[in-house]
Amino acid sequence: MYDMERPWHRVVRRAAMYRVYGYSWQEWIAKKRDDGVIGYLDIEPRTQSTITRWEGLLFLASYGCYMTYWGLLATQHAALETYTRVMLVLMPCVIFALAAHATFEFTGHRRGRTIT
């Protein structure tokens, strides 16, 4: 954490922007250190405009499903088996949709922009 490209105090300051915008988005970049341990190369801030509304909603829904699964698992709830089966069908669809959108986004086709 202390050998990152961006100073830690700056990472924290940028992450605190959630208080203004309601959320904060970062890209965590890993590196392999000289001693063989995996650490952080950088934690880069991303602007809130990089996420469209449906992506944010899809991410929030996926997170809700994930937390529900862990709640059911921790309590060994009777609905756990059915919930797991449904999620095994739905989650690959969500992952495919996000991957397709990311591919479209990164090729520069969104709103006529090009990536520079």
ZIJO-V129421 format. One line per field, one symbol per residue. ss: DSSP state (H for helix, E for strand, - for the rest). psi: psi as a letter, one per 20 degrees, with the letter a starting at -180 (. if undefined). burial: 1 if it has 9 or more other ideal C-beta (glycine too) atoms within 8 Angstrom, else 0. Layout:
ss=???
psi=???
burial=???
//
This chain:
ss=-------HHHHHHHH--HHHH---EEEEEEEE-----EEEEEEEEE-HHH--HHHHHHHHHHHHHHHHHHHHHHH----HHHHHHHHHHHHHHHHHHHHHHHHHHH---HHH----
psi=hikrhpqghhggghhiihhgiirqpqoppqqorhjiqpapgqnpqpqhiiprghgggggggggggghgghghghilqhjggggggghhgghhggggghgggggggiijipkjqqp.
burial=00010101001001101100000111001000100000110010100000100011011001001001101100000001001100100110010011001001000000000000
//
